[in-house]
């Protein structure tokens, strides 16, 4: 069994993000030589479609695990989902650290409370744009 590198999760995500960013068309990513560059070259429809497919595969793997399937398949499918989501982040000038910061911001806030706060903010944003 090989030893796991002494990287943190955020280090691993940052390293993968750097590779993905190097495949951006603006950085010379070659769609003939790289799957990531090919998706980025095709534009958002290509990688957003992959995100949808991978999300569905996560759901199917979880459903299979509920009926005796291998739960490890969920990890495999979530890895694919995260990977394709990271391509979207890179396209939009974002990175995993932005997502981790958002998760840290939410820490200690219940999901119910977070959702309620988002609804209040949305109402405030709507009323500020309303001239009445």
N, C-alpha and C positions, 0 to 999 in steps of 0.2 A: 504494500500500500504506500502510495507516495505521500510525502508530507505536504500539508496545506501551507501556502505562503502566509507569512505573518502580516497580511494586509487587512485593513478594516473593510467593511462593506462599502463605505463611502470611497475608500481608495480604489477599490475594484471598479466601482461605477465611474469614478473620475477617469481612470485609465481607459475604460471602454469608451467613454464619452470623447476622450481625446482622439482615439482612433476614428470614431464616427465623424467627428468634426474635420479630421484630415481628409475625409472623403467628400466633403461638400464641394459642389461645382466651383465655387469661388476660390477654393484652395487647391484646385487642380484635380479633384477626384475623377478617376477614369472609369466611366461606365462599362468599358470593355473588360476591365480587369477586376472590378469590385462590385459585389452584390449591393453593398450600401450605396456606393456611388451611382449605380444603376437606378435604385429606388429614388434617390435624391434627384437625379437627372430627369426622371419621369415626372416628378412633382408630387404635390400632396395627395392627389387621388391614389397614386400607387401605394405610398406607405400608409395612408389612412385605411385603405382597403385591407392591407395586411394586419393592421391593428385590430380591425373588426374580426377578421378570420381567426387571429390568435386568441382574442377574447372568447370567441365561441368555442375554440378548442380547449380553453381553460375550463369552461363550463362543462363541456362533454367529459373531460378527464375527471372532474370532480363527481359528476353523475356516475361515471363508471366506477369510481372508488367507492361510492355509496352502495354499489351492487357487486362488491368483491374484486373490483379492478385494482391495479397497483397504484397506491397513492403517490408514488414517486413520479408518475406520469404528470401529475399536477405541477410539480416543480419544473419539469421539462417544458411544459406549455407556458407556465408563468415566465420562465426565462425568455421564451420566444416573444411573449407579450411585452415584457420590459424592454427587450432589445429593440423591437420595432417602435415602441413608445419613445425610446431614446433617439431614434432617427428623427421622429417628429420634433422632439425638443431641440435637437441640433438645427433642424431646418428653420425653426422659429427663433433661433438665437438664445435658447435656454439650455439648461444642463441639469443633471441630477441633483446638484447642490441646491438649485432652486426648489425642487420638489422636497428635498430633505428639510429645507428651511420652512416650507409650508407645513410639513408634518410636525416639525418641532413647535411651530406656532400654535398648532392645534392641540398639542400635548396638554393634558390636564383639563381639557374642555370636553364635556360629554358630547357625543355625536348628536344627541337631541338638541342640546344647547347650541352647538355650532350651526345646525340646520336652521334653527329659529333665528339666530343672529343674521344669517345670510338672507332670510326672508325679510327681516326688518330693513337691512341695508338695501335690498332691491326695491322695497317700497319707497325708501327715502330717495334713492336715485331717480325713481320714476316721478315722484312728486316734485323734485327739484327741476325737472325738465318740463313740468306741467305749468303753463302760464296762468291757470285758473286760480 
